[in-house]
Amino acid sequence: MEVRHLELLRDLRDRGTLAAVAEASFRTPSALSQQLKTAERELGVALVEPYSRWLRLTWAGQILADGADDVLTAVARVQGRLDAGRGAPAGTVKIGTLPSAGAALMPGLFTRLADTLIDVVLDDFDLAEADYAARTADADLVIAHSLSADVPVGAHGLVSRVVLREPIDVAVPSRHRLASRDAVGPADVCHEPWVAVPPGYPFGTIHESIEAASGVPLNRIARVRDNRLVESLVEAGHGVGLLPRFSTPSSAGLVLLPLTGVRATRSIVALARRDRAQRRAVSAVVDLLAEVGAALEERVRPARTSAAPTRTS
């Protein structure tokens, strides 16, 4: 039983097709097919079978794919102990992050990594909460978020660590009738036009909580993913929106107001496969992310924030 065979079966389980595995690993489907045949010959059991136009794992293939997590984690743990004897953590860590969390965390992380032997390859993507876990197949760490729990939907089989808890504020135009308030509740904002998010995106749970608390269905004039677009629509006076406190740049055109009466804090979480989490460089980066997050949380802001020099961008 070879580790590379287990990795292939796990990838096939997670990605669904040989073509998807080939694309992710920069190999050809024919090369992967040959590797599967070699594994079947050495193990003496069929690992895949035809299904529609594709291949699927047999019962034996599924057992090995599921067992791959344990085996690869054990191998990575031993490798981590070996690396510990070589000195400081070193190597490349691939990080995928949602943009707003990246804006809050990455500057501090890169500063702390400046004098280390760790390099970072960074990617950004904005996804529905349930889709972040799947991205751990392509990255050593995925920075995800959740408004309802400390482990995002679909990530319970992964190693996870909360690195930051960030308040989500109500953004209103600077000339709005509520702009002078210290905070707002559901009854204050339920009748406003809202720049909202697509279904399945974490901020949507706050919109739903406002509706439940006020008994008023919100008027969602737009559903957009990008926070910069939310900012521009709010600044132009088209509605109010939700924006993260630590990563929203200061602006003379809008004011951020704390939202009371409903849960309005997101958990920003570092996710990793169990084997990758054992790498010393990966665990070191997670520790640094938590350090950056703690520093952000300690920088207490005024209850009402606008274009002020104390604002963190």
Residue frames relative to the residue before (quaternion, step in Angstrom):
aa qw qx qy qz dx dy dz
M 1.0000 0.0000 0.0000 0.0000 0.00 0.00 0.00
E 0.1299 -0.8170 0.5606 0.0380 3.58 -0.56 1.15
V 0.5896 -0.6034 0.4131 0.3429 3.53 -1.08 0.82
R 0.6481 0.5351 -0.3316 0.4286 3.60 0.93 -0.82
H 0.6200 0.5259 -0.3453 0.4688 3.59 1.11 -0.60
L 0.6435 0.5118 -0.3184 0.4717 3.56 1.01 -0.82
E 0.6320 0.5305 -0.3298 0.4586 3.59 0.99 -0.80
L 0.6545 0.5137 -0.3137 0.4574 3.56 0.95 -0.84
L 0.6717 0.4887 -0.3065 0.4649 3.58 0.90 -0.87
R 0.6359 0.5133 -0.3368 0.4676 3.59 1.00 -0.70
D 0.6526 0.5106 -0.3142 0.4634 3.57 0.97 -0.85
L 0.6441 0.5117 -0.3221 0.4685 3.58 1.01 -0.79
R 0.6246 0.5286 -0.3338 0.4679 3.58 1.03 -0.73
D 0.7431 0.4422 -0.2301 0.4464 3.56 0.83 -1.02
R 0.7653 0.3822 -0.1967 0.4791 3.59 0.99 -0.83
G 0.5013 -0.7282 0.3665 0.2900 3.57 1.25 -0.25
T 0.8163 0.0657 -0.0160 0.5736 3.60 0.97 -0.77
L 0.5992 -0.5544 0.4378 0.3767 3.54 -1.26 0.46
A 0.6103 0.5609 -0.3505 0.4360 3.57 1.06 -0.74
A 0.6662 0.4920 -0.3039 0.4708 3.59 0.96 -0.83
V 0.6361 0.5099 -0.3245 0.4796 3.58 1.02 -0.78
A 0.6492 0.5275 -0.3142 0.4490 3.57 0.94 -0.90
E 0.6606 0.5101 -0.3114 0.4544 3.58 0.92 -0.89
A 0.6940 0.4850 -0.2786 0.4534 3.57 0.95 -0.89
S 0.7648 0.3688 -0.1854 0.4948 3.58 1.05 -0.72
F 0.4197 -0.7387 0.4371 0.2951 3.58 1.33 0.14
R 0.5200 0.5709 -0.4480 0.4505 3.54 0.98 0.97
T 0.5210 -0.6244 0.4716 0.3411 3.56 -1.26 0.18
P 0.5983 -0.5629 0.4175 0.3884 3.60 -1.12 0.53
S 0.6373 0.5320 -0.3433 0.4392 3.60 1.01 -0.73
A 0.6359 0.5164 -0.3331 0.4669 3.60 1.03 -0.72
L 0.6608 0.4927 -0.3065 0.4761 3.57 0.99 -0.77
S 0.6178 0.5414 -0.3368 0.4601 3.56 1.05 -0.76
Q 0.6481 0.5081 -0.3122 0.4736 3.57 1.01 -0.82
Q 0.6329 0.5245 -0.3313 0.4632 3.59 1.03 -0.75
L 0.6363 0.5189 -0.3291 0.4665 3.58 1.03 -0.75
K 0.6457 0.5150 -0.3217 0.4630 3.59 0.97 -0.81
T 0.6295 0.5253 -0.3294 0.4683 3.57 1.03 -0.76
A 0.6584 0.5055 -0.3068 0.4657 3.58 0.95 -0.88
E 0.6479 0.5130 -0.3218 0.4621 3.60 0.96 -0.82
R 0.6508 0.5174 -0.3137 0.4586 3.57 0.99 -0.83
E 0.6999 0.4704 -0.2758 0.4613 3.58 0.91 -0.91
L 0.7322 0.4130 -0.2317 0.4895 3.60 1.04 -0.75
G 0.3764 -0.7711 0.4480 0.2511 3.57 1.25 -0.32
V 0.6908 0.3936 -0.2801 0.5380 3.58 1.12 0.61
A 0.5103 -0.6346 0.4817 0.3237 3.57 -1.14 0.66
L 0.2211 -0.8026 0.5462 0.0923 3.56 -0.86 1.01
V 0.7795 0.1450 -0.0886 0.6029 3.59 1.18 -0.51
E 0.0939 -0.7773 0.6196 0.0556 3.55 -1.28 0.42
P 0.5896 -0.5774 0.4127 0.3856 3.62 -1.12 0.53
Y 0.0568 0.7702 -0.6328 0.0555 3.53 -1.10 0.80
S 0.7881 -0.0964 -0.0085 0.6079 3.54 -0.36 1.30
R 0.7674 -0.2869 0.2215 0.5290 3.61 -0.64 -1.05
W 0.6779 0.4938 -0.2669 0.4747 3.56 1.29 -0.01
L 0.4584 -0.6120 0.5388 0.3535 3.50 -1.34 -0.39
R 0.0705 -0.7711 0.6282 0.0762 3.54 -1.17 0.57
L 0.5965 -0.5788 0.4185 0.3660 3.57 -1.22 0.46
T 0.3970 -0.6593 0.5796 0.2678 3.53 -1.14 0.67
W 0.7173 -0.4031 0.3069 0.4783 3.58 -1.26 -0.03
A 0.6583 0.5006 -0.3104 0.4687 3.57 1.02 -0.80
G 0.6409 0.5254 -0.3189 0.4599 3.58 0.99 -0.82
Q 0.6460 0.5204 -0.3179 0.4591 3.56 1.03 -0.80
I 0.6279 0.5331 -0.3355 0.4571 3.59 1.00 -0.82
L 0.6941 0.4689 -0.2782 0.4700 3.56 0.89 -0.93
A 0.6309 0.5271 -0.3391 0.4573 3.59 1.00 -0.74
D 0.6754 0.4771 -0.2951 0.4787 3.58 0.95 -0.86
G 0.6757 0.4901 -0.2917 0.4671 3.58 1.04 -0.74
A 0.5084 0.6662 -0.4162 0.3529 3.58 1.21 -0.40
D 0.6075 0.5684 -0.3659 0.4171 3.60 0.99 -0.75
D 0.6827 0.4804 -0.2922 0.4666 3.59 0.89 -0.92
V 0.6804 0.4947 -0.2985 0.4508 3.58 0.87 -0.95
L 0.6940 0.4746 -0.2815 0.4625 3.58 0.85 -0.96
T 0.6161 0.5287 -0.3468 0.4697 3.59 1.11 -0.60
A 0.6463 0.5133 -0.3191 0.4658 3.58 0.99 -0.82
V 0.6418 0.5121 -0.3178 0.4742 3.58 0.98 -0.84
A 0.6722 0.4968 -0.2969 0.4618 3.57 0.91 -0.91
R 0.6231 0.5424 -0.3433 0.4468 3.60 1.06 -0.71
V 0.6540 0.4924 -0.3058 0.4860 3.57 0.98 -0.84
Q 0.6380 0.5203 -0.3249 0.4655 3.59 0.98 -0.83
G 0.6323 0.5380 -0.3286 0.4503 3.57 1.04 -0.76
R 0.6452 0.5043 -0.3202 0.4764 3.59 1.01 -0.77
L 0.6323 0.5203 -0.3271 0.4717 3.55 1.05 -0.76
D 0.6605 0.5104 -0.3039 0.4593 3.57 0.93 -0.89
A 0.6026 0.5814 -0.3599 0.4115 3.59 1.08 -0.72
G 0.6663 0.5045 -0.3010 0.4592 3.57 1.11 -0.61
R 0.6446 0.5421 -0.3143 0.4380 3.56 1.26 -0.21
G 0.6774 -0.4806 0.3004 0.4690 3.58 1.23 0.00
A 0.8320 -0.2026 0.1562 0.4923 3.56 -1.17 -0.67
P 0.5993 -0.5567 0.4205 0.3925 3.60 -1.13 0.55
A 0.0057 0.8005 -0.5969 0.0538 3.55 -1.01 0.85
G 0.5486 0.6219 -0.4589 0.3190 3.53 -1.28 0.39
T 0.5558 -0.5982 0.4729 0.3311 3.52 -1.39 -0.02
V 0.1158 -0.7732 0.6220 0.0436 3.55 -0.95 0.93
K 0.2422 -0.7635 0.5860 0.1226 3.56 -0.76 1.11
I 0.0597 -0.8047 0.5904 -0.0159 3.54 -0.72 1.13
G 0.0926 -0.7490 0.6534 0.0591 3.53 -1.02 0.89
T 0.0187 0.8336 -0.5486 0.0609 3.59 -0.78 0.93
L 0.4824 -0.5783 0.5488 0.3629 3.52 -1.25 0.40
P 0.6128 -0.6282 0.3239 0.3534 3.60 -0.87 0.89
S 0.6917 0.4891 -0.3161 0.4271 3.61 0.78 -0.91
A 0.6472 0.4878 -0.3236 0.4884 3.61 1.01 -0.71
G 0.6216 0.5384 -0.3348 0.4601 3.55 1.08 -0.72
A 0.6391 0.5325 -0.3264 0.4488 3.56 0.99 -0.82
A 0.6834 0.4750 -0.2854 0.4753 3.58 1.05 -0.70
L 0.8026 0.3704 -0.1495 0.4430 3.58 0.86 -1.00
M 0.6678 0.5750 -0.3259 0.3425 3.59 0.87 -0.90
P 0.6162 0.5378 -0.3870 0.4258 3.66 0.89 -0.66
G 0.6825 0.4766 -0.2856 0.4749 3.59 0.91 -0.89
L 0.6306 0.5298 -0.3374 0.4559 3.58 1.03 -0.74
F 0.6776 0.4905 -0.3041 0.4558 3.58 0.83 -0.94
T 0.6072 0.5434 -0.3527 0.4600 3.58 1.07 -0.66
R 0.7048 0.4667 -0.2649 0.4640 3.57 0.89 -0.92
L 0.6797 0.4827 -0.2904 0.4697 3.60 1.15 -0.50
A 0.4298 0.7569 -0.4351 0.2303 3.58 1.25 -0.28
D 0.7896 0.2903 -0.1494 0.5196 3.61 0.95 -0.81
T 0.5384 0.6083 -0.4108 0.4140 3.59 1.18 0.54
L 0.5307 -0.6076 0.4842 0.3387 3.55 -1.37 -0.04
I 0.5318 0.6219 -0.3969 0.4157 3.57 1.27 0.34
D 0.1457 -0.7634 0.6251 0.0718 3.55 -0.96 0.96
V 0.2407 -0.7706 0.5774 0.1221 3.56 -1.13 0.70
V 0.1383 -0.7197 0.6732 0.0984 3.53 -1.13 0.83
L 0.1350 -0.8500 0.5091 0.0052 3.55 -0.45 1.26
D 0.0132 -0.7597 0.6501 -0.0045 3.54 -1.09 0.87
D 0.1514 -0.7900 0.5854 0.1013 3.59 -1.12 0.52
F 0.0869 0.7781 -0.6161 0.0856 3.55 -1.10 0.76
D 0.2461 -0.7528 0.5963 0.1312 3.54 -1.11 0.75
L 0.0381 0.8337 -0.5382 0.1177 3.55 -0.39 1.29
A 0.5799 -0.4900 0.4908 0.4275 3.51 -1.36 0.05
E 0.6683 -0.5491 0.3193 0.3871 3.58 -1.09 0.74
A 0.7005 0.4999 -0.2800 0.4253 3.58 0.89 -0.91
D 0.6627 0.5420 -0.3032 0.4185 3.60 1.23 -0.32
Y 0.5210 0.6640 -0.4186 0.3352 3.60 1.19 -0.25
A 0.6144 0.5827 -0.3622 0.3896 3.60 0.94 -0.82
A 0.6516 0.5360 -0.3254 0.4270 3.59 0.94 -0.85
R 0.6203 0.5679 -0.3471 0.4151 3.60 1.11 -0.58
T 0.5294 0.6238 -0.4229 0.3896 3.62 1.19 -0.20
A 0.5297 0.6078 -0.4163 0.4204 3.59 1.24 -0.13
D 0.7585 0.3741 -0.1802 0.5021 3.57 1.18 -0.61
A 0.7662 0.2802 -0.1578 0.5564 3.60 1.22 -0.23
D 0.5421 -0.6012 0.4726 0.3484 3.55 -1.21 0.50
L 0.7838 0.0690 -0.0190 0.6169 3.56 1.09 -0.78
V 0.0919 -0.7524 0.6484 0.0705 3.54 -1.12 0.72
I 0.2358 -0.7574 0.5960 0.1247 3.55 -0.83 1.06
A 0.0028 -0.8117 0.5783 -0.0813 3.54 -0.41 1.32
H 0.1957 -0.7787 0.5741 0.1606 3.56 -1.26 -0.08
S 0.0740 -0.7725 0.6295 0.0390 3.51 -1.32 0.44
L 0.3284 -0.7348 0.5628 0.1882 3.55 -1.09 0.75
S 0.7427 0.4398 -0.2167 0.4561 3.59 1.17 -0.39
A 0.8116 0.0837 -0.0168 0.5779 3.61 1.17 -0.37
D 0.5576 -0.5982 0.4557 0.3516 3.55 -1.33 0.15
V 0.7067 0.3065 -0.2365 0.5922 3.58 1.30 -0.13
P 0.4128 -0.7286 0.4814 0.2589 3.62 -0.54 1.08
V 0.6563 -0.5043 0.3891 0.4043 3.54 -1.24 0.49
G 0.8232 0.2436 -0.1913 0.4758 3.58 -0.94 0.92
A 0.6710 0.5331 -0.2901 0.4258 3.61 1.25 -0.13
H 0.3855 0.7685 -0.4573 0.2270 3.60 1.21 0.18
G 0.6614 0.4876 -0.3272 0.4667 3.62 1.15 -0.30
L 0.6318 0.5401 -0.3157 0.4576 3.57 1.30 -0.02
V 0.5172 -0.5575 0.5193 0.3899 3.54 -1.34 0.14
S 0.0187 0.8129 -0.5800 0.0496 3.59 -0.76 0.99
R 0.0041 0.7796 -0.6261 0.0103 3.53 -1.17 0.65
V 0.3793 -0.7024 0.5552 0.2332 3.55 -0.88 0.96
V 0.1270 -0.8177 0.5595 0.0463 3.59 -0.69 1.08
L 0.7988 0.0362 -0.0223 0.6001 3.59 1.24 -0.24
R 0.1367 -0.7295 0.6603 0.1149 3.53 -1.17 0.70
E 0.0571 -0.8417 0.5351 -0.0448 3.53 -0.47 1.27
P 0.4090 -0.6999 0.5239 0.2616 3.61 -0.80 0.94
I 0.2376 -0.7273 0.6256 0.1524 3.55 -1.16 0.70
D 0.1640 -0.8269 0.5365 0.0398 3.55 -0.55 1.20
V 0.4829 -0.6073 0.5355 0.3335 3.53 -1.34 0.27
A 0.2129 -0.7719 0.5902 0.1026 3.57 -0.78 1.08
V 0.0013 -0.7854 0.6181 -0.0324 3.57 -0.84 1.03
P 0.5926 -0.5444 0.4279 0.4116 3.62 -1.14 0.43
S 0.6027 -0.6088 0.3746 0.3548 3.58 -1.04 0.73
R 0.7149 0.4077 -0.2553 0.5074 3.62 1.18 -0.45
H 0.3872 0.7362 -0.4733 0.2900 3.58 1.26 0.21
R 0.6256 -0.5672 0.3901 0.3671 3.56 -1.17 0.59
L 0.7077 0.4480 -0.2646 0.4780 3.63 1.13 -0.53
A 0.4584 0.7468 -0.4185 0.2388 3.58 1.25 -0.30
S 0.6832 0.4818 -0.2924 0.4643 3.61 1.12 -0.49
R 0.5061 0.6667 -0.4177 0.3534 3.58 1.26 -0.11
D 0.4829 -0.6458 0.5025 0.3118 3.58 -1.23 0.45
A 0.7760 -0.0628 0.0639 0.6244 3.59 1.20 -0.58
V 0.2084 -0.7591 0.6002 0.1416 3.56 -1.30 0.28
G 0.2534 -0.7479 0.5927 0.1588 3.53 -1.28 0.48
P 0.7548 -0.3910 0.2626 0.4566 3.61 -1.26 0.09
A 0.6683 0.5124 -0.3150 0.4377 3.60 0.91 -0.83
D 0.6384 0.5478 -0.3246 0.4325 3.58 1.16 -0.57
V 0.8128 0.3055 -0.1143 0.4826 3.57 1.02 -0.78
C 0.4765 0.7209 -0.4232 0.2726 3.59 1.22 -0.20
H 0.7117 0.4388 -0.2665 0.4795 3.62 1.12 -0.50
E 0.5011 0.6584 -0.4221 0.3705 3.59 1.27 0.02
P 0.4834 -0.5871 0.5320 0.3722 3.60 -1.22 0.33
W 0.2120 -0.8196 0.5280 0.0663 3.57 -0.85 1.00
V 0.2547 -0.6686 0.6736 0.1852 3.52 -1.19 0.77
A 0.0629 -0.8531 0.5164 -0.0393 3.55 -0.12 1.34
V 0.5087 -0.6252 0.4998 0.3173 3.57 -1.35 -0.24
P 0.6146 -0.5411 0.4013 0.4105 3.62 -1.19 0.33
P 0.6451 -0.5096 0.3865 0.4181 3.61 -1.19 0.41
G 0.7729 0.3487 -0.2690 0.4567 3.56 -1.04 0.82
Y 0.6003 0.5474 -0.3678 0.4525 3.59 1.23 -0.26
P 0.6184 -0.6343 0.3085 0.3466 3.58 -0.85 1.00
F 0.6329 0.5430 -0.3625 0.4163 3.63 0.90 -0.76
G 0.5409 0.6413 -0.3905 0.3790 3.57 1.20 -0.43
T 0.5937 0.5678 -0.3766 0.4280 3.60 1.11 -0.51
I 0.6202 0.5230 -0.3493 0.4689 3.59 1.12 -0.57
H 0.6155 0.5315 -0.3452 0.4686 3.58 0.98 -0.79
E 0.6708 0.4969 -0.2981 0.4629 3.57 0.92 -0.92
S 0.6412 0.5189 -0.3240 0.4633 3.60 1.05 -0.74
I 0.6185 0.5274 -0.3417 0.4718 3.59 1.05 -0.70
E 0.6479 0.5103 -0.3146 0.4699 3.58 0.98 -0.84
A 0.6731 0.4994 -0.3019 0.4543 3.57 0.92 -0.90
A 0.6935 0.4824 -0.2825 0.4545 3.58 0.96 -0.86
S 0.7512 0.3961 -0.2098 0.4845 3.60 1.02 -0.78
G 0.3623 -0.7346 0.4931 0.2933 3.57 1.16 -0.58
V 0.6198 0.5271 -0.3308 0.4782 3.56 1.29 0.25
P 0.3724 -0.7101 0.5416 0.2523 3.65 -0.78 0.93
L 0.4261 -0.7255 0.4795 0.2495 3.58 -0.83 0.96
N 0.3826 -0.6794 0.5796 0.2367 3.52 -1.21 0.64
R 0.0939 -0.8100 0.5788 0.0102 3.56 -0.16 1.31
I 0.1962 -0.8220 0.5256 0.0975 3.58 -0.24 1.24
A 0.7855 0.0137 -0.0046 0.6186 3.57 1.25 -0.40
R 0.1767 -0.7448 0.6317 0.1228 3.55 -1.26 0.52
V 0.1165 0.8118 -0.5551 0.1389 3.57 -0.32 1.24
R 0.4703 -0.6960 0.4807 0.2516 3.55 -1.22 0.59
D 0.7322 0.4799 -0.2385 0.4203 3.54 0.90 -0.97
N 0.4510 -0.7124 0.4706 0.2598 3.57 -0.76 1.05
R 0.6068 0.5524 -0.3666 0.4385 3.60 1.06 -0.62
L 0.6366 0.5098 -0.3249 0.4789 3.57 1.08 -0.68
V 0.5996 0.5363 -0.3525 0.4782 3.59 1.06 -0.70
E 0.6483 0.5308 -0.3180 0.4436 3.57 0.90 -0.96
S 0.6920 0.4951 -0.2947 0.4349 3.58 0.81 -0.99
L 0.6663 0.4937 -0.3077 0.4666 3.59 0.98 -0.80
V 0.6440 0.5038 -0.3223 0.4771 3.57 1.04 -0.76
E 0.6523 0.5265 -0.3162 0.4441 3.58 0.88 -0.94
A 0.6876 0.4808 -0.2741 0.4700 3.57 1.07 -0.76
G 0.5513 -0.6667 0.3660 0.3430 3.57 1.29 0.01
H 0.4574 0.7145 -0.4348 0.3020 3.59 1.22 0.29
G 0.7974 -0.1541 0.1125 0.5725 3.59 1.19 -0.29
V 0.4725 -0.6088 0.5285 0.3560 3.54 -1.33 -0.31
G 0.1149 -0.8059 0.5783 0.0528 3.58 -1.20 0.35
L 0.4499 -0.6381 0.5408 0.3130 3.52 -1.37 -0.13
L 0.0340 0.8023 -0.5930 0.0592 3.57 -0.87 0.98
P 0.4979 -0.6591 0.4741 0.3050 3.61 -1.06 0.71
R 0.5304 -0.6987 0.3881 0.2826 3.56 -0.83 1.02
F 0.7492 0.4458 -0.2460 0.4237 3.60 0.79 -0.95
S 0.7816 0.3638 -0.1697 0.4774 3.58 1.07 -0.62
T 0.5339 0.5942 -0.4263 0.4245 3.59 1.24 0.24
P 0.4054 -0.7275 0.4889 0.2596 3.63 -0.57 1.06
S 0.5552 -0.6019 0.4527 0.3528 3.56 -1.12 0.64
S 0.0096 0.7943 -0.6049 0.0552 3.56 -1.10 0.76
A 0.4520 -0.6768 0.5116 0.2755 3.54 -1.06 0.76
G 0.6686 0.5585 -0.2896 0.3965 3.57 1.22 -0.42
L 0.7955 0.1841 -0.1244 0.5637 3.59 1.21 -0.21
V 0.2568 -0.7345 0.6118 0.1422 3.52 -1.35 0.41
L 0.2727 -0.7404 0.5910 0.1677 3.57 -1.06 0.78
L 0.0934 -0.8049 0.5860 0.0054 3.55 -0.82 1.07
P 0.4706 -0.6587 0.4996 0.3082 3.62 -0.83 0.89
L 0.2899 -0.7509 0.5752 0.1460 3.55 -1.06 0.87
T 0.1274 -0.8043 0.5792 0.0373 3.58 -0.67 1.13
G 0.7241 0.4770 -0.3117 0.3885 3.55 -1.29 0.29
V 0.7614 0.1618 -0.1294 0.6142 3.59 1.27 -0.23
R 0.5850 -0.5456 0.4481 0.3991 3.56 -1.25 0.34
A 0.0958 0.8053 -0.5728 0.1189 3.56 -0.65 1.14
T 0.5283 0.5633 -0.4415 0.4567 3.55 0.89 1.01
R 0.2110 -0.7860 0.5672 0.1263 3.56 -0.87 0.89
S 0.3492 -0.6829 0.6002 0.2268 3.52 -1.23 0.63
I 0.1670 -0.7536 0.6296 0.0887 3.56 -0.78 1.07
V 0.0933 -0.8523 0.5106 -0.0643 3.51 -0.48 1.32
A 0.2977 -0.7130 0.6066 0.1874 3.56 -1.07 0.83
L 0.1055 -0.8056 0.5829 0.0096 3.57 -0.70 1.16
A 0.0889 0.7855 -0.6095 0.0590 3.56 -1.11 0.70
R 0.5293 -0.5597 0.5177 0.3722 3.52 -1.26 0.43
R 0.6332 -0.5851 0.3489 0.3675 3.55 -1.09 0.70
D 0.6661 0.4922 -0.3247 0.4568 3.59 0.94 -0.75
R 0.6782 0.4848 -0.3076 0.4588 3.61 0.91 -0.79
A 0.6060 0.5662 -0.3546 0.4318 3.57 1.10 -0.62
Q 0.6164 0.5627 -0.3429 0.4310 3.61 1.21 -0.44
R 0.5289 0.6274 -0.4191 0.3886 3.61 1.18 -0.33
R 0.5117 -0.6682 0.4421 0.3103 3.59 -0.86 0.95
A 0.6468 0.5186 -0.3358 0.4472 3.59 0.93 -0.79
V 0.6529 0.5121 -0.3141 0.4614 3.58 0.99 -0.82
S 0.6816 0.4757 -0.2995 0.4685 3.60 0.83 -0.93
A 0.6201 0.5359 -0.3443 0.4580 3.60 1.08 -0.66
V 0.6490 0.5058 -0.3179 0.4710 3.59 0.99 -0.81
V 0.6288 0.5224 -0.3418 0.4635 3.62 0.97 -0.76
D 0.6367 0.5196 -0.3302 0.4644 3.61 0.96 -0.82
L 0.6680 0.4956 -0.3014 0.4662 3.58 0.97 -0.84
L 0.6202 0.5324 -0.3412 0.4642 3.60 1.04 -0.73
A 0.6489 0.5001 -0.3151 0.4791 3.58 0.99 -0.80
E 0.6195 0.5366 -0.3337 0.4658 3.59 1.09 -0.69
V 0.6444 0.5031 -0.3114 0.4845 3.58 0.99 -0.87
G 0.6612 0.5174 -0.3068 0.4483 3.57 0.90 -0.91
A 0.6490 0.5117 -0.3219 0.4619 3.59 0.96 -0.84
A 0.6375 0.5265 -0.3279 0.4570 3.59 1.01 -0.78
L 0.6447 0.5129 -0.3209 0.4672 3.59 1.02 -0.78
E 0.6749 0.5002 -0.2998 0.4521 3.57 0.91 -0.89
E 0.6528 0.5213 -0.3133 0.4516 3.58 1.10 -0.63
R 0.6254 0.5238 -0.3445 0.4645 3.59 1.18 -0.44
V 0.1542 -0.8353 0.5237 0.0650 3.54 0.29 1.28
R 0.2468 -0.7784 0.5657 0.1146 3.55 -0.89 1.01
P 0.6015 -0.5041 0.4473 0.4289 3.55 -1.26 0.25
A 0.6156 -0.5645 0.3906 0.3870 3.60 -1.12 0.61
R 0.7583 0.2402 -0.1409 0.5895 3.57 1.04 -0.79
T 0.0532 -0.8302 0.5546 -0.0180 3.60 -0.58 1.12
S 0.0571 0.7609 -0.6452 0.0393 3.52 -1.07 0.82
A 0.7787 -0.2809 0.2137 0.5186 3.59 -1.01 -0.69
A 0.2404 0.7828 -0.5319 0.2156 3.57 0.33 1.25
P 0.5771 -0.6278 0.3878 0.3500 3.61 -1.04 0.64
T 0.6304 0.5471 -0.3412 0.4323 3.60 1.21 -0.35
R 0.5075 0.6895 -0.4055 0.3204 3.58 1.26 -0.17
T 0.3325 -0.7306 0.5646 0.1919 3.57 -1.02 0.86
S 0.1609 -0.7892 0.5844 0.0984 3.61 -0.86 0.86
